[in-house]
Amino acid sequence: MRYLYFPGCSLKGTGRAYEESLLAVFGALGVELQEIDDWNCCGATAYMSVDETKSYALAGRNLALAEREDLDVIAPCSACYLVLNKTQKGLAEHPELHRKVVKALKAGGLDYKGTVRVRHPLDVLVNDVGLDKIAALIKNPMKGHRFATYYGCQIVRPYATFDDQDDPMTMEKLLKAAGAECVSYPLKTRCCGGSLTGTLPEVGLRLAYILIKEAKKRGAEAIVTVCPLCQFNLDGTQGQIAKKYERVDLPIVYFTQILGLAMGISASELGLTRGIIPAQAVLAGR
């Protein structure tokens, strides 16, 4: 299996552990990821408020680059995954916008036809690789470990292309294949506060606190997520949460890190030492 890989800015910076664990897991599964040459920032959600047409052109450039290879694109970052899908949908539904963006891309020697399929790693692992193949490669089952799966608000809304919009379950399937137990966690698609912690800290901090407190209340030893912004926000605000509410001390890890541990990949190769809140509970017995 071979896919194009769009890392986006986060996986080269604050989400570096996500990239490390993703590449390690996909490599162990024999899945080839080819990073898109000369990719650029997708613009995330903020750029849309600056100039809508330019934001579509910015994200569309990555899709145009991908079309040269005729392969599905894997976008691990939730914001990137959302923006690339939104760009495809917007260009397909608005002819005048499509015309402007194609004109801009052609000025840069590119073309856009809308033929690339944007995928999330969860989708590829469950539906292409398959749970049976993953389970067969589990060397150190995560038996006895209990996790709260947290999807965030972007990969199933507004486009629920591979999972249920209200109660996604692909991450649970993967963690169960790794031998772990997933606690019941109704807040799995609730917003973590994201950039609100920097703009409206009272609001953002409370959103993060509620998510972490509820996961601990339900007996989770870590929150397992798919989003680099969510990971950074929930991990990095726990000091502030301790000052304002109470000490929570709950590790926030990526699903690829848990899969990697179960597959026998070392904690250092998976970036498990990069978290602000230590992951000793997750590593127990490894």
C-alpha positions in Angstrom: 0.0 0.0 0.0 1.2 3.5 -0.9 -0.2 6.9 0.0 0.8 10.5 -0.2 1.4 12.1 3.1 0.5 15.7 4.0 2.1 16.4 7.4 0.9 20.0 7.7 2.7 22.5 10.0 1.8 20.9 13.4 3.4 17.5 12.8 6.7 19.3 12.0 6.5 21.3 15.2 4.4 20.9 18.3 2.9 17.6 17.0 6.3 16.0 16.2 5.5 13.0 18.3 2.4 12.4 16.2 4.6 12.2 13.0 7.2 10.1 14.7 4.6 7.5 15.9 2.6 7.6 12.7 5.6 6.9 10.5 6.8 4.2 12.8 3.4 2.4 12.9 2.8 2.7 9.2 6.3 1.5 8.5 5.8 -1.6 10.7 2.6 -2.3 8.8 4.4 -2.1 5.5 2.5 1.0 4.4 4.5 3.4 2.4 4.0 7.1 3.0 5.4 9.6 0.4 5.5 13.1 1.7 4.1 15.6 -0.8 7.0 17.5 -2.3 7.0 21.3 -1.6 3.7 21.2 0.4 2.6 24.4 2.0 0.5 25.3 5.1 -3.2 24.5 4.5 -4.2 27.8 6.1 -6.1 26.0 8.8 -9.3 27.7 9.9 -7.9 31.2 10.6 -6.9 32.0 7.0 -10.6 31.8 5.9 -11.3 34.9 7.8 -8.6 36.8 6.0 -9.5 36.1 2.4 -11.8 33.2 1.4 -10.6 32.9 -2.2 -6.9 33.0 -1.2 -7.5 30.4 1.5 -9.0 28.0 -1.0 -6.1 28.6 -3.4 -3.6 28.0 -0.5 -5.1 24.6 0.3 -5.9 23.9 -3.3 -2.2 24.1 -4.1 -1.5 21.0 -2.0 -4.3 19.1 -3.7 -2.9 20.1 -7.1 0.5 18.9 -6.1 -1.0 15.6 -5.0 -2.9 15.1 -8.2 0.4 14.7 -10.0 1.0 11.4 -8.2 -2.5 9.9 -8.5 -2.6 8.5 -4.9 -4.8 9.0 -1.9 -3.6 11.7 0.5 -3.3 11.0 4.2 -3.8 14.1 6.3 -3.2 13.2 10.1 -3.8 16.7 11.4 -7.5 17.3 12.1 -7.4 20.9 10.9 -5.6 19.9 7.7 -7.9 17.0 7.1 -10.9 19.3 7.5 -9.5 22.1 5.4 -8.5 19.9 2.5 -11.9 18.2 2.5 -13.6 21.6 2.7 -11.6 22.9 -0.2 -12.6 20.0 -2.4 -16.2 20.4 -1.5 -16.2 24.2 -1.9 -14.5 24.1 -5.3 -16.9 21.4 -6.5 -20.0 23.3 -5.5 -19.0 26.9 -6.5 -18.0 27.3 -10.2 -16.8 30.9 -9.9 -14.6 30.1 -6.9 -13.3 27.1 -8.8 -12.5 29.2 -11.8 -10.5 31.8 -9.7 -8.6 29.1 -7.9 -7.7 27.2 -11.0 -6.5 30.4 -12.7 -4.3 31.2 -9.7 -2.9 27.7 -9.6 -2.1 27.7 -13.4 -0.1 30.9 -12.8 2.1 28.8 -10.6 2.4 25.9 -13.1 -0.3 23.7 -11.5 -3.7 22.5 -12.3 -6.6 21.2 -10.2 -9.2 18.7 -11.3 -10.6 17.5 -8.0 -9.5 13.9 -8.4 -7.6 13.4 -5.1 -9.1 11.5 -2.2 -8.3 13.0 1.2 -8.1 10.3 3.9 -7.5 10.2 7.7 -5.1 7.7 9.2 -8.0 6.1 11.2 -9.9 5.5 8.0 -6.9 3.9 6.3 -5.9 1.7 9.2 -9.4 0.3 9.8 -10.7 0.1 6.2 -7.6 -0.4 4.1 -5.0 -2.1 6.3 -7.7 -3.9 8.4 -8.0 -4.8 12.1 -7.0 -8.4 11.5 -3.6 -7.5 10.1 -3.0 -5.0 12.9 -4.0 -7.5 15.6 -1.6 -10.1 14.1 1.3 -7.6 14.7 0.5 -6.9 18.3 3.5 -8.2 20.4 2.8 -6.4 23.7 -1.0 -6.2 24.2 -2.1 -3.2 26.3 -4.0 -5.5 28.6 -5.1 -3.7 31.8 -4.8 -0.2 30.3 -7.9 2.0 30.2 -8.1 5.0 27.9 -10.6 7.7 27.0 -10.7 8.2 23.2 -11.0 11.8 22.1 -11.7 12.7 18.5 -12.1 16.4 18.9 -14.6 18.4 16.8 -13.0 18.5 13.3 -12.6 15.0 11.8 -16.2 14.0 11.9 -17.8 17.4 11.6 -19.1 18.6 9.3 -17.8 15.8 7.0 -18.5 12.3 8.5 -16.8 10.5 5.6 -15.6 7.4 7.5 -17.2 7.3 10.9 -20.3 8.2 12.8 -20.7 11.9 13.4 -22.1 11.7 16.9 -20.4 8.5 18.2 -17.2 7.7 16.2 -15.7 4.3 17.0 -12.7 3.7 14.7 -10.2 4.6 17.4 -11.9 2.3 19.9 -11.6 -0.5 17.3 -7.9 0.1 16.9 -7.2 0.3 20.6 -9.2 -2.9 21.3 -7.2 -4.6 18.6 -4.1 -3.5 20.6 -5.6 -5.1 23.7 -6.6 -1.9 25.5 -9.9 -1.1 27.2 -11.8 2.1 26.2 -13.9 3.7 28.9 -17.3 5.2 28.0 -16.5 8.8 27.2 -19.5 10.9 25.9 -17.3 14.0 25.5 -15.2 12.4 22.7 -16.3 15.0 20.1 -16.6 18.0 22.3 -14.3 21.0 21.6 -11.2 21.1 23.7 -11.0 24.9 23.7 -8.3 25.0 21.1 -7.0 28.5 20.4 -9.6 29.9 22.9 -7.1 29.3 25.7 -5.0 32.1 24.1 -7.8 34.4 23.2 -10.6 33.7 25.8 -8.7 31.9 28.5 -11.6 31.7 30.9 -13.6 29.8 28.3 -10.8 27.7 26.8 -9.4 26.6 30.1 -12.7 25.4 31.4 -13.4 23.4 28.3 -10.1 21.6 28.6 -10.6 21.0 32.4 -14.0 19.4 31.8 -12.6 17.0 29.3 -9.7 15.9 31.5 -11.7 15.7 34.7 -14.4 13.6 33.1 -11.8 11.2 31.6 -10.2 10.7 35.1 -13.6 10.3 36.7 -14.3 7.4 34.3 -11.1 5.7 35.2 -9.0 6.5 32.2 -5.2 6.6 32.7 -4.8 8.8 29.6 -6.7 10.6 26.9 -5.9 9.2 23.5 -6.4 11.7 20.6 -6.0 12.1 16.9 -5.5 15.9 16.8 -2.2 17.7 17.4 -3.9 20.9 18.5 -6.1 19.0 21.0 -3.0 17.1 22.3 -1.0 20.3 22.7 -3.9 22.2 24.4 -5.0 19.4 26.8 -1.4 18.6 27.7 0.0 22.1 27.9 -2.8 23.7 30.0 -2.7 21.3 32.9 -0.5 23.7 34.9 -3.0 26.5 34.5 -5.9 24.1 35.3 -4.1 23.1 38.6 -3.9 26.8 39.6 -7.5 27.6 38.7 -9.4 24.3 39.4 -7.5 21.3 40.7 -4.5 19.2 39.8 -5.4 16.6 37.2 -2.1 15.2 35.8 -3.5 13.1 33.0 -1.2 12.1 30.0 -2.5 13.1 26.6 -1.2 10.8 23.9 -1.8 9.9 20.3 -3.5 6.7 19.2 -0.5 5.9 17.1 1.7 5.9 20.2 -0.6 3.3 21.9 -0.7 1.2 18.7 3.1 1.5 18.4 3.7 0.4 22.0 1.5 -2.7 21.5 3.4 -3.5 18.3 6.7 -3.5 20.2 8.0 -0.1 19.0 10.1 1.7 21.6 8.7 4.6 23.6 11.5 6.9 22.3 10.8 6.1 18.7 7.1 6.9 19.3 7.9 10.2 20.9 6.3 9.3 24.2 8.9 11.3 26.1 7.9 14.5 24.5 4.7 15.1 26.5 4.5 17.7 29.2 2.6 15.4 31.5 4.7 12.2 31.9 3.2 9.0 30.4 4.5 6.6 33.1 1.0 5.0 33.5 0.8 4.3 29.8 4.3 2.8 29.8 3.7 0.6 32.8 4.7 -3.0 32.0 6.1 -2.1 28.6 
